[in-house]
Amino acid sequence: MEYIEKVLEKLREWARELIEALLGPEPQPEAEPVPVPVRDFPRSR
């Protein structure tokens, strides 16, 4: 029984790799931009 489970897991892994090869990797969520602090100096004239 354990042998069958190992074979099924290997088949799932191969299927996942095949799908990635055909369609590209799974889309990763876009990283949120990191806010950059900006010093806003008052303009004196």
PyMOL Python script that loads the backbone (N, CA, C, O; Angstrom):
from pymol import cmd

cmd.read_pdbstr("""\
ATOM      1  N   MET A   1       0.828  -1.191   0.000  1.00  0.00           N
ATOM      2  CA  MET A   1       0.000   0.000   0.000  1.00  0.00           C
ATOM      3  C   MET A   1       0.869   1.250   0.000  1.00  0.00           C
ATOM      4  O   MET A   1       0.581   2.222  -0.698  1.00  0.00           O
ATOM      5  N   GLU A   2       1.926   1.211   0.784  1.00  0.00           N
ATOM      6  CA  GLU A   2       2.832   2.362   0.840  1.00  0.00           C
ATOM      7  C   GLU A   2       3.478   2.605  -0.521  1.00  0.00           C
ATOM      8  O   GLU A   2       3.718   3.750  -0.902  1.00  0.00           O
ATOM      9  N   TYR A   3       3.757   1.536  -1.248  1.00  0.00           N
ATOM     10  CA  TYR A   3       4.359   1.653  -2.572  1.00  0.00           C
ATOM     11  C   TYR A   3       3.433   2.425  -3.505  1.00  0.00           C
ATOM     12  O   TYR A   3       3.889   3.286  -4.258  1.00  0.00           O
ATOM     13  N   ILE A   4       2.137   2.125  -3.462  1.00  0.00           N
ATOM     14  CA  ILE A   4       1.157   2.802  -4.320  1.00  0.00           C
ATOM     15  C   ILE A   4       1.100   4.291  -3.983  1.00  0.00           C
ATOM     16  O   ILE A   4       1.010   5.127  -4.882  1.00  0.00           O
ATOM     17  N   GLU A   5       1.150   4.623  -2.698  1.00  0.00           N
ATOM     18  CA  GLU A   5       1.125   6.027  -2.296  1.00  0.00           C
ATOM     19  C   GLU A   5       2.357   6.768  -2.816  1.00  0.00           C
ATOM     20  O   GLU A   5       2.254   7.912  -3.256  1.00  0.00           O
ATOM     21  N   LYS A   6       3.515   6.118  -2.765  1.00  0.00           N
ATOM     22  CA  LYS A   6       4.736   6.740  -3.276  1.00  0.00           C
ATOM     23  C   LYS A   6       4.637   6.966  -4.786  1.00  0.00           C
ATOM     24  O   LYS A   6       5.049   8.009  -5.293  1.00  0.00           O
ATOM     25  N   VAL A   7       4.088   5.982  -5.494  1.00  0.00           N
ATOM     26  CA  VAL A   7       3.937   6.103  -6.944  1.00  0.00           C
ATOM     27  C   VAL A   7       2.968   7.242  -7.271  1.00  0.00           C
ATOM     28  O   VAL A   7       3.233   8.035  -8.174  1.00  0.00           O
ATOM     29  N   LEU A   8       1.861   7.329  -6.554  1.00  0.00           N
ATOM     30  CA  LEU A   8       0.891   8.400  -6.794  1.00  0.00           C
ATOM     31  C   LEU A   8       1.495   9.771  -6.508  1.00  0.00           C
ATOM     32  O   LEU A   8       1.245  10.721  -7.250  1.00  0.00           O
ATOM     33  N   GLU A   9       2.277   9.884  -5.458  1.00  0.00           N
ATOM     34  CA  GLU A   9       2.923  11.163  -5.140  1.00  0.00           C
ATOM     35  C   GLU A   9       3.897  11.552  -6.248  1.00  0.00           C
ATOM     36  O   GLU A   9       3.972  12.719  -6.634  1.00  0.00           O
ATOM     37  N   LYS A  10       4.640  10.576  -6.757  1.00  0.00           N
ATOM     38  CA  LYS A  10       5.589  10.850  -7.844  1.00  0.00           C
ATOM     39  C   LYS A  10       4.838  11.281  -9.101  1.00  0.00           C
ATOM     40  O   LYS A  10       5.282  12.188  -9.806  1.00  0.00           O
ATOM     41  N   LEU A  11       3.711  10.642  -9.387  1.00  0.00           N
ATOM     42  CA  LEU A  11       2.902  11.029 -10.554  1.00  0.00           C
ATOM     43  C   LEU A  11       2.369  12.455 -10.402  1.00  0.00           C
ATOM     44  O   LEU A  11       2.357  13.220 -11.366  1.00  0.00           O
ATOM     45  N   ARG A  12       1.929  12.810  -9.195  1.00  0.00           N
ATOM     46  CA  ARG A  12       1.458  14.183  -8.954  1.00  0.00           C
ATOM     47  C   ARG A  12       2.577  15.186  -9.191  1.00  0.00           C
ATOM     48  O   ARG A  12       2.368  16.241  -9.789  1.00  0.00           O
ATOM     49  N   GLU A  13       3.773  14.839  -8.711  1.00  0.00           N
ATOM     50  CA  GLU A  13       4.927  15.719  -8.879  1.00  0.00           C
ATOM     51  C   GLU A  13       5.256  15.907 -10.360  1.00  0.00           C
ATOM     52  O   GLU A  13       5.505  17.029 -10.798  1.00  0.00           O
ATOM     53  N   TRP A  14       5.258  14.828 -11.129  1.00  0.00           N
ATOM     54  CA  TRP A  14       5.530  14.915 -12.561  1.00  0.00           C
ATOM     55  C   TRP A  14       4.461  15.727 -13.280  1.00  0.00           C
ATOM     56  O   TRP A  14       4.771  16.528 -14.161  1.00  0.00           O
ATOM     57  N   ALA A  15       3.207  15.519 -12.904  1.00  0.00           N
ATOM     58  CA  ALA A  15       2.116  16.277 -13.525  1.00  0.00           C
ATOM     59  C   ALA A  15       2.274  17.763 -13.238  1.00  0.00           C
ATOM     60  O   ALA A  15       2.076  18.588 -14.130  1.00  0.00           O
ATOM     61  N   ARG A  16       2.627  18.115 -12.006  1.00  0.00           N
ATOM     62  CA  ARG A  16       2.828  19.516 -11.637  1.00  0.00           C
ATOM     63  C   ARG A  16       3.970  20.116 -12.465  1.00  0.00           C
ATOM     64  O   ARG A  16       3.854  21.236 -12.962  1.00  0.00           O
ATOM     65  N   GLU A  17       5.067  19.374 -12.613  1.00  0.00           N
ATOM     66  CA  GLU A  17       6.208  19.859 -13.394  1.00  0.00           C
ATOM     67  C   GLU A  17       5.825  20.011 -14.866  1.00  0.00           C
ATOM     68  O   GLU A  17       6.242  20.968 -15.518  1.00  0.00           O
ATOM     69  N   LEU A  18       5.040  19.078 -15.388  1.00  0.00           N
ATOM     70  CA  LEU A  18       4.611  19.150 -16.780  1.00  0.00           C
ATOM     71  C   LEU A  18       3.734  20.375 -17.010  1.00  0.00           C
ATOM     72  O   LEU A  18       3.905  21.089 -17.997  1.00  0.00           O
ATOM     73  N   ILE A  19       2.810  20.612 -16.114  1.00  0.00           N
ATOM     74  CA  ILE A  19       1.928  21.775 -16.243  1.00  0.00           C
ATOM     75  C   ILE A  19       2.745  23.060 -16.153  1.00  0.00           C
ATOM     76  O   ILE A  19       2.496  23.996 -16.912  1.00  0.00           O
ATOM     77  N   GLU A  20       3.715  23.126 -15.242  1.00  0.00           N
ATOM     78  CA  GLU A  20       4.575  24.307 -15.140  1.00  0.00           C
ATOM     79  C   GLU A  20       5.362  24.507 -16.424  1.00  0.00           C
ATOM     80  O   GLU A  20       5.526  25.640 -16.877  1.00  0.00           O
ATOM     81  N   ALA A  21       5.851  23.421 -17.021  1.00  0.00           N
ATOM     82  CA  ALA A  21       6.630  23.537 -18.248  1.00  0.00           C
ATOM     83  C   ALA A  21       5.756  24.042 -19.402  1.00  0.00           C
ATOM     84  O   ALA A  21       6.223  24.809 -20.243  1.00  0.00           O
ATOM     85  N   LEU A  22       4.508  23.621 -19.442  1.00  0.00           N
ATOM     86  CA  LEU A  22       3.624  24.018 -20.534  1.00  0.00           C
ATOM     87  C   LEU A  22       3.015  25.397 -20.328  1.00  0.00           C
ATOM     88  O   LEU A  22       2.904  26.174 -21.276  1.00  0.00           O
ATOM     89  N   LEU A  23       2.622  25.703 -19.108  1.00  0.00           N
ATOM     90  CA  LEU A  23       1.887  26.941 -18.847  1.00  0.00           C
ATOM     91  C   LEU A  23       2.701  27.975 -18.089  1.00  0.00           C
ATOM     92  O   LEU A  23       2.238  29.099 -17.895  1.00  0.00           O
ATOM     93  N   GLY A  24       3.881  27.627 -17.666  1.00  0.00           N
ATOM     94  CA  GLY A  24       4.688  28.543 -16.862  1.00  0.00           C
ATOM     95  C   GLY A  24       4.425  28.289 -15.395  1.00  0.00           C
ATOM     96  O   GLY A  24       3.482  27.580 -15.043  1.00  0.00           O
ATOM     97  N   PRO A  25       5.253  28.861 -14.536  1.00  0.00           N
ATOM     98  CA  PRO A  25       5.083  28.644 -13.095  1.00  0.00           C
ATOM     99  C   PRO A  25       3.803  29.286 -12.586  1.00  0.00           C
ATOM    100  O   PRO A  25       3.241  30.175 -13.225  1.00  0.00           O
ATOM    101  N   GLU A  26       3.353  28.825 -11.433  1.00  0.00           N
ATOM    102  CA  GLU A  26       2.158  29.402 -10.831  1.00  0.00           C
ATOM    103  C   GLU A  26       2.400  30.878 -10.571  1.00  0.00           C
ATOM    104  O   GLU A  26       3.473  31.261 -10.105  1.00  0.00           O
ATOM    105  N   PRO A  27       1.417  31.703 -10.867  1.00  0.00           N
ATOM    106  CA  PRO A  27       1.618  33.135 -10.636  1.00  0.00           C
ATOM    107  C   PRO A  27       1.785  33.436  -9.153  1.00  0.00           C
ATOM    108  O   PRO A  27       1.012  32.972  -8.314  1.00  0.00           O
ATOM    109  N   GLN A  28       2.790  34.208  -8.856  1.00  0.00           N
ATOM    110  CA  GLN A  28       3.044  34.609  -7.474  1.00  0.00           C
ATOM    111  C   GLN A  28       2.325  35.927  -7.220  1.00  0.00           C
ATOM    112  O   GLN A  28       2.245  36.773  -8.111  1.00  0.00           O
ATOM    113  N   PRO A  29       1.813  36.103  -6.032  1.00  0.00           N
ATOM    114  CA  PRO A  29       1.171  37.390  -5.755  1.00  0.00           C
ATOM    115  C   PRO A  29       2.186  38.521  -5.883  1.00  0.00           C
ATOM    116  O   PRO A  29       3.342  38.391  -5.480  1.00  0.00           O
ATOM    117  N   GLU A  30       1.724  39.634  -6.455  1.00  0.00           N
ATOM    118  CA  GLU A  30       2.621  40.756  -6.664  1.00  0.00           C
ATOM    119  C   GLU A  30       3.019  41.348  -5.315  1.00  0.00           C
ATOM    120  O   GLU A  30       2.177  41.566  -4.443  1.00  0.00           O
ATOM    121  N   ALA A  31       4.290  41.598  -5.164  1.00  0.00           N
ATOM    122  CA  ALA A  31       4.785  42.143  -3.903  1.00  0.00           C
ATOM    123  C   ALA A  31       4.290  43.577  -3.735  1.00  0.00           C
ATOM    124  O   ALA A  31       4.254  44.358  -4.686  1.00  0.00           O
ATOM    125  N   GLU A  32       3.912  43.899  -2.506  1.00  0.00           N
ATOM    126  CA  GLU A  32       3.456  45.260  -2.247  1.00  0.00           C
ATOM    127  C   GLU A  32       4.662  46.179  -2.199  1.00  0.00           C
ATOM    128  O   GLU A  32       5.694  45.825  -1.630  1.00  0.00           O
ATOM    129  N   PRO A  33       4.537  47.365  -2.798  1.00  0.00           N
ATOM    130  CA  PRO A  33       5.680  48.283  -2.774  1.00  0.00           C
ATOM    131  C   PRO A  33       5.968  48.767  -1.357  1.00  0.00           C
ATOM    132  O   PRO A  33       5.060  48.967  -0.550  1.00  0.00           O
ATOM    133  N   VAL A  34       7.235  48.945  -1.084  1.00  0.00           N
ATOM    134  CA  VAL A  34       7.658  49.412   0.236  1.00  0.00           C
ATOM    135  C   VAL A  34       7.592  50.935   0.228  1.00  0.00           C
ATOM    136  O   VAL A  34       8.188  51.570  -0.642  1.00  0.00           O
ATOM    137  N   PRO A  35       6.878  51.530   1.181  1.00  0.00           N
ATOM    138  CA  PRO A  35       6.819  52.996   1.192  1.00  0.00           C
ATOM    139  C   PRO A  35       8.188  53.590   1.513  1.00  0.00           C
ATOM    140  O   PRO A  35       8.891  53.141   2.418  1.00  0.00           O
ATOM    141  N   VAL A  36       8.537  54.605   0.747  1.00  0.00           N
ATOM    142  CA  VAL A  36       9.829  55.265   0.929  1.00  0.00           C
ATOM    143  C   VAL A  36       9.565  56.610   1.588  1.00  0.00           C
ATOM    144  O   VAL A  36       8.815  57.423   1.047  1.00  0.00           O
ATOM    145  N   PRO A  37      10.169  56.859   2.750  1.00  0.00           N
ATOM    146  CA  PRO A  37       9.941  58.153   3.401  1.00  0.00           C
ATOM    147  C   PRO A  37      10.558  59.281   2.577  1.00  0.00           C
ATOM    148  O   PRO A  37      11.678  59.171   2.078  1.00  0.00           O
ATOM    149  N   VAL A  38       9.808  60.353   2.450  1.00  0.00           N
ATOM    150  CA  VAL A  38      10.270  61.508   1.684  1.00  0.00           C
ATOM    151  C   VAL A  38      10.273  62.702   2.610  1.00  0.00           C
ATOM    152  O   VAL A  38       9.271  63.003   3.259  1.00  0.00           O
ATOM    153  N   ARG A  39      11.400  63.378   2.669  1.00  0.00           N
ATOM    154  CA  ARG A  39      11.481  64.584   3.492  1.00  0.00           C
ATOM    155  C   ARG A  39      10.951  65.743   2.661  1.00  0.00           C
ATOM    156  O   ARG A  39      11.474  66.045   1.588  1.00  0.00           O
ATOM    157  N   ASP A  40       9.939  66.367   3.156  1.00  0.00           N
ATOM    158  CA  ASP A  40       9.323  67.472   2.453  1.00  0.00           C
ATOM    159  C   ASP A  40       9.725  68.762   3.159  1.00  0.00           C
ATOM    160  O   ASP A  40       9.080  69.186   4.118  1.00  0.00           O
ATOM    161  N   PHE A  41      10.798  69.378   2.673  1.00  0.00           N
ATOM    162  CA  PHE A  41      11.289  70.615   3.284  1.00  0.00           C
ATOM    163  C   PHE A  41      10.421  71.794   2.825  1.00  0.00           C
ATOM    164  O   PHE A  41      10.069  71.878   1.648  1.00  0.00           O
ATOM    165  N   PRO A  42      10.083  72.683   3.726  1.00  0.00           N
ATOM    166  CA  PRO A  42       9.326  73.869   3.303  1.00  0.00           C
ATOM    167  C   PRO A  42      10.209  74.759   2.424  1.00  0.00           C
ATOM    168  O   PRO A  42      11.391  74.962   2.702  1.00  0.00           O
ATOM    169  N   ARG A  43       9.623  75.264   1.397  1.00  0.00           N
ATOM    170  CA  ARG A  43      10.375  76.126   0.462  1.00  0.00           C
ATOM    171  C   ARG A  43      10.296  77.565   0.961  1.00  0.00           C
ATOM    172  O   ARG A  43       9.220  78.163   1.010  1.00  0.00           O
ATOM    173  N   SER A  44      11.417  78.091   1.318  1.00  0.00           N
ATOM    174  CA  SER A  44      11.430  79.481   1.791  1.00  0.00           C
ATOM    175  C   SER A  44      12.135  80.353   0.760  1.00  0.00           C
ATOM    176  O   SER A  44      13.231  80.036   0.297  1.00  0.00           O
ATOM    177  N   ARG A  45      11.490  81.441   0.419  1.00  0.00           N
ATOM    178  CA  ARG A  45      12.073  82.345  -0.578  1.00  0.00           C
ATOM    179  C   ARG A  45      12.208  83.716  -0.034  1.00  0.00           C
ATOM    180  O   ARG A  45      12.680  84.614  -0.731  1.00  0.00           O
TER     181      ARG A  45
END
""", "prot")
cmd.dss("prot")
cmd.show_as("cartoon", "prot")
cmd.util.cbc("prot")
cmd.orient("prot")
